[in-house]
């Protein structure tokens, strides 16, 4: 599953940001492999529900994994926050490069109904069991 923002893949967006910032290993990301998620888990995960948090951090999930296919190898993490009619991706981090500053990357805001529709569509794919 490859997240997009206004029709542009998150991989392309973050790769451009990392290159412009002079980061080493820019953009070595890929979408998440959904084989390990069932539909309920994926829905909770993508909406940042606390019980599905990635690496036990409140509302933080890996939106992208490594281009090798293993999410934990090189994840791009962000906090997912739901506020009223909005879903917000903010506070991006690369845990293997903790000194990287993603302060100017995002936040990305989504209308809640559109976000929920996209999550339901992702959860309905054959890979999300």
Residue pairs with C-beta under 8 A, 6 or more apart in sequence:
1 31
1 32
1 34
1 122
1 125
1 127
2 9
2 10
2 11
2 30
2 31
3 9
3 10
3 31
3 63
3 64
4 10
5 13
5 108
10 29
10 63
10 64
10 76
11 27
11 29
11 30
11 31
11 64
12 27
13 105
14 27
14 29
14 64
14 76
14 92
14 105
15 26
15 27
15 29
16 27
17 102
17 104
17 105
18 25
18 26
18 27
19 26
19 27
21 100
21 101
23 97
23 100
24 97
25 74
28 66
28 67
28 74
29 64
29 65
29 66
29 67
29 74
29 76
30 64
30 65
30 66
30 67
30 68
30 69
31 64
31 65
32 62
32 63
32 64
32 65
32 71
33 65
33 69
33 71
33 127
34 42
34 122
34 125
34 127
34 128
35 127
35 129
37 45
37 123
37 127
37 128
37 129
38 128
38 129
39 123
39 124
39 128
39 129
40 123
41 52
42 119
42 122
42 123
42 128
43 119
43 120
43 123
44 51
44 52
45 52
45 54
45 61
46 61
46 80
46 119
46 122
47 80
47 82
47 87
47 115
47 116
47 119
48 59
48 60
48 61
48 79
48 80
48 81
48 82
50 58
50 59
52 61
53 59
53 60
53 61
54 60
54 61
54 62
54 75
54 77
55 77
55 95
57 77
58 79
59 79
59 80
59 81
60 77
60 78
60 79
60 80
60 91
60 93
61 77
61 78
61 80
62 71
62 72
62 75
62 76
62 77
63 76
63 77
63 78
63 89
64 75
64 76
65 71
65 72
65 73
65 74
65 75
66 72
66 73
66 74
66 75
67 74
68 74
74 94
74 96
75 94
75 95
76 92
76 93
76 94
77 92
77 93
77 94
77 95
78 89
78 90
78 91
78 92
78 93
78 106
79 89
79 90
79 91
80 87
80 88
80 89
81 87
81 88
81 90
82 88
82 112
84 112
85 111
85 112
85 113
86 109
86 110
86 111
86 112
87 109
87 110
87 111
87 112
87 115
88 107
88 108
88 109
88 110
89 106
89 107
89 108
89 110
90 106
90 107
90 108
91 102
91 107
92 102
92 105
92 106
93 100
93 102
94 100
94 102
122 128
